[in-house]
């Protein structure tokens, strides 16, 4: 019988959390810092922008860790995947909420003021729609997880004298603690 090693799943979860942390928190904050440093006269990020990026990014990181540290085709993985999808939706919505999606820049070039507006609202709406469609896939994954869990072999035959691989045997080995 192959033993399940939870440390590999935890390592996968940590790698996923670090990657999500880089892409959802570190890179956006570096971009805001660069805009704040080099375009101070033209663009000033508000504290709400940084707050929402960090707060919602941390929530998404936690759900990403939970999803990647879960066994394949398990209900727990589907639940964390659904929570991650909702977290991603709120993360993208927080860009609208904080004002990062609508940036007005004015540049003074040789006495002429050139202004332009970067409005990412439509792009974020499309992204929210795509994430919303993922809910259909999550429903399929949930049904698949329930079917897989019900069809797997649950009867473990243990010969007399053979160590059992159950929680009760673990408690007996540990003295019931």
C-alpha positions in Angstrom: 0.0 0.0 0.0 1.4 3.4 -0.9 1.4 5.8 1.9 -0.1 9.3 1.4 2.6 11.9 2.1 1.0 15.2 3.1 4.3 17.1 3.1 4.3 17.1 -0.8 0.8 18.6 -0.8 1.9 21.2 1.8 4.9 22.0 -0.4 2.7 22.4 -3.4 0.4 24.7 -1.3 3.4 26.9 -0.2 4.7 27.2 -3.8 1.2 28.2 -5.0 0.8 30.7 -2.1 4.2 32.3 -2.9 3.3 32.6 -6.7 0.0 34.1 -5.9 1.7 36.5 -3.4 4.1 37.6 -6.1 1.5 38.2 -8.8 -1.3 39.6 -6.7 0.5 41.6 -4.1 4.2 42.2 -4.9 4.0 43.2 -8.5 0.9 45.5 -8.2 2.6 47.2 -5.2 5.8 47.7 -7.1 3.9 49.2 -10.0 2.1 51.6 -7.6 5.4 52.4 -5.9 7.0 53.2 -9.3 4.1 55.4 -10.2 4.2 57.1 -6.8 8.0 57.7 -7.1 8.4 58.7 -10.7 5.0 60.2 -11.5 4.2 62.0 -8.2 3.0 65.2 -9.9 0.7 63.2 -12.2 -0.5 60.2 -10.2 -0.8 59.7 -6.5 -2.0 56.3 -5.2 -4.4 56.6 -2.3 -3.9 54.4 0.8 -7.2 52.6 0.0 -5.5 51.2 -3.2 -2.7 49.6 -1.3 -5.0 48.4 1.4 -7.4 46.6 -0.9 -4.5 45.0 -2.9 -2.9 43.6 0.2 -6.1 42.6 2.0 -7.8 40.8 -0.8 -4.5 39.4 -2.0 -3.9 37.8 1.4 -7.4 36.2 1.3 -6.7 34.8 -2.2 -3.3 33.5 -1.1 -4.9 31.6 1.8 -7.5 30.0 -0.5 -4.8 29.1 -3.0 -2.8 27.3 -0.3 -5.9 25.4 0.7 -6.7 24.3 -2.8 -3.2 23.2 -3.7 -2.6 21.4 -0.4 -5.8 19.3 -0.9 -5.7 15.8 -2.4 -6.8 15.4 -6.0 -10.5 14.9 -6.7 -11.5 15.6 -3.1 -14.4 17.6 -1.9 -12.0 19.8 0.1 -10.2 20.7 -3.1 -13.4 21.7 -4.8 -14.5 23.8 -1.8 -11.2 25.6 -1.7 -11.3 26.1 -5.5 -14.8 27.7 -5.1 -13.5 29.9 -2.3 -10.5 30.8 -4.5 -12.8 31.7 -7.3 -14.9 33.9 -5.1 -11.7 35.5 -3.6 -10.5 36.2 -7.2 -13.8 37.9 -8.0 -13.6 40.1 -4.9 -9.9 40.8 -5.6 -10.8 42.1 -9.1 -13.8 44.0 -7.7 -11.5 45.6 -5.2 -9.6 47.2 -8.1 -12.8 49.0 -9.0 -13.5 49.8 -5.3 -10.1 51.3 -4.7 -9.9 53.3 -7.9 -6.9 51.5 -9.4 -8.9 50.6 -12.5 -9.4 54.2 -13.4 -6.2 56.1 -13.7 -6.1 59.7 -14.9 -2.6 60.9 -15.9 -1.6 64.4 -17.0 1.9 65.0 -18.4 3.5 68.4 -18.8 5.7 68.2 -21.9 7.4 71.4 -22.9 4.6 73.6 -21.6 1.8 71.5 -23.2 -0.3 69.4 -20.9 -1.2 66.1 -22.3 -3.7 64.1 -20.4 -5.0 60.6 -20.8 -7.3 58.3 -19.0 -6.7 54.6 -18.5 -10.0 52.9 -17.7 -9.7 49.2 -17.1 -13.4 48.8 -16.0 -14.4 47.0 -19.2 -11.4 44.6 -19.0 -12.2 43.9 -15.4 -15.9 43.2 -16.2 -14.9 40.7 -18.9 -12.5 39.0 -16.4 -15.3 38.8 -13.8 -17.5 37.2 -16.4 -14.9 34.6 -17.2 -14.5 33.8 -13.5 -18.3 33.6 -13.2 -18.3 31.0 -15.9 -15.8 29.0 -13.9 -18.6 28.3 -11.5 -20.1 25.8 -14.0 -16.8 24.0 -14.0 -16.8 24.0 -10.2 -20.2 22.4 -10.1 -19.0 19.6 -12.4 -15.9 19.2 -10.2 -18.1 18.9 -7.1 -20.2 16.2 -8.7 -17.1 14.4 -9.9 -15.6 14.5 -6.4 -18.7 13.0 -4.8 -18.9 10.3 -7.4 -15.2 9.5 -7.0 -15.4 9.4 -3.3 -18.4 7.1 -3.4 -16.8 4.7 -5.9 -13.4 4.4 -4.3 -12.7 1.3 -2.3 -13.4 1.9 1.4 -13.1 -1.6 2.8 -9.5 -2.1 3.9 -8.8 -5.7 4.8 -6.3 -6.2 7.5 -4.9 -9.5 8.2 -4.4 -10.5 11.9 -1.1 -9.2 13.0 -0.8 -6.6 10.2 -0.6 -3.0 11.2 -3.8 -1.1 10.3 -3.8 2.2 8.5 -6.7 3.7 10.3 -7.1 6.6 12.7 -8.0 4.2 15.5 -4.7 2.3 15.0 -2.9 5.6 15.1 -4.5 6.5 18.4 -3.6 3.1 19.9 0.0 3.6 18.8 0.2 7.0 20.4 -1.4 5.9 23.6 -4.8 7.4 22.9 -3.5 11.0 22.9 
